[in-house]
Amino acid sequence: MKEPEISIIILTWNALHHLKRFLPSLEKHTPAYAEIIIADNASTDGTARYVRDTYPRFRHLLFDENYGYCKGNNLAAGKALGKYILILNNDVDVSEGWLDPIMNLLRSDEQIAVVQPKLRSADQPDHFEYGGAAGGMLDTFGYPFCRGRVFDTLEKDTDQYDAEADIFWASGAAFAVERQLFLSYGGFEEQFEFHMEEIDLCWRFLNSGYTIRYCPDSVVYHLGGGSLPTGSYRKVYFNYRNNLAMMYRNLTGLALLTRLPVRIVLDYVSALRSLLLGEFTVFRAIFHAHFSFIGWLPDLRRQRKKLKQQRTVFTDPPVLWKGSVVWKYFVQGKKNYSKF
């Protein structure tokens, strides 16, 4: 039997309700050159039986425990058969013809490390989706945002991002990459557990001269928010902790000395704001994240030294957005990336 050209990896844990809703479109609209892998983090809700009985075409990888997002996807990538892998969240609805444009881009240029499709909201299909929209960007002080989504403001899709573009990061909701390249870079940093892992990996690719590409001809619909609820302690904690770790791992020396302190101050401003608003869970999570980051520094120094040996570019990636998205959004009142 001919090996698949691409392996679509769907990591899941006790999300049978998502699989029942979203797998039918994946089976219907995915061509035969792709294998579909359900990577199961030891679900106890009947996922294994459902996948075996309903989708015999799919491969079901049953792990012996819940390894979380980063390690679970890394393990699945190691077992995939395709030259390429596409990491797809279990709450994504795909559309007809969604995969071919992604594959065409991956095949077209070896310097393209990752491709992301256009991500629209599954609940508001005419609007972009929070976690990826029309491709991820990063500002000078490490704040991630999207073309089509800045902080909590989602743009309506009016074809304003219908041209291919280089981006800073691709969403982990739909993340296409050559398998061996992914594995050679260690995949997602497993100590991150949740959040920022795809930005960190894309940054490492950029530091080696690769590009990250947005593919508007492929459209998928993402529900989002299924793993950790917005505003939850763990979500805030991982976002703040991992953002600092990501900056420490990837910034050049001078940039690290000048930008990380500014980012830390901005985090304290955010913590103060949450305290004034009575958001005590957010306040505690931010400070916990900073204390954890300090405790993580000895290991991060070793990681930074190792990553320096891998990088070939010692300047900011050209796609880094020069400026402060916080200033644009909160001070200048510019809510849409298209108006930056």
Stockholm file with secondary structure:
# STOCKHOLM 1.0

chainA/1-340         MKEPEISIIILTWNALHHLKRFLPSLEKHTPAYAEIIIADNASTDGTARYVRDTYPRFRHLLFDENYGYCKGNNLAAGKALGKYILILNNDVDVSEGWLDPIMNLLRSDEQIAVVQPKLRSADQPDHFEYGGAAGGMLDTFGYPFCRGRVFDTLEKDTDQYDAEADIFWASGAAFAVERQLFLSYGGFEEQFEFHMEEIDLCWRFLNSGYTIRYCPDSVVYHLGGGSLPTGSYRKVYFNYRNNLAMMYRNLTGLALLTRLPVRIVLDYVSALRSLLLGEFTVFRAIFHAHFSFIGWLPDLRRQRKKLKQQRTVFTDPPVLWKGSVVWKYFVQGKKNYSKF
#=GR chainA/1-340 SS CCCCSEEEEEEESSCHHHHHHHHHHHHHHCCTTEEEEEEESSCCSSHHHHHHHHCTTSEEEECSSCCHHHHHHHHHHHHCCSSEEEEECTTEEECTTCHHHHHHHHHHCTTEEEEEEEEEESSSTTBBCTTTTTCEEEBTTSCEEETTEETTEECBCSSTTCSCEEESBCCTTEEEEEHHHHHHTTSSCGGGCSSSHHHHHHHHHHTTTCEEEEEEEEEEEECCCCSSCTTCHHHHHHHHHHHHHHHHHHSCHHHHHHHHHHHHHHHHHHHHHHHHTTCHHHHHHHHHHHHHHHHHHHHHHHHHHHHHHHCCCCSCCTTSBCSCHHIIIIISCCCCGGGC
#=GC SS_cons         CCCCSEEEEEEESSCHHHHHHHHHHHHHHCCTTEEEEEEESSCCSSHHHHHHHHCTTSEEEECSSCCHHHHHHHHHHHHCCSSEEEEECTTEEECTTCHHHHHHHHHHCTTEEEEEEEEEESSSTTBBCTTTTTCEEEBTTSCEEETTEETTEECBCSSTTCSCEEESBCCTTEEEEEHHHHHHTTSSCGGGCSSSHHHHHHHHHHTTTCEEEEEEEEEEEECCCCSSCTTCHHHHHHHHHHHHHHHHHHSCHHHHHHHHHHHHHHHHHHHHHHHHTTCHHHHHHHHHHHHHHHHHHHHHHHHHHHHHHHCCCCSCCTTSBCSCHHIIIIISCCCCGGGC
//
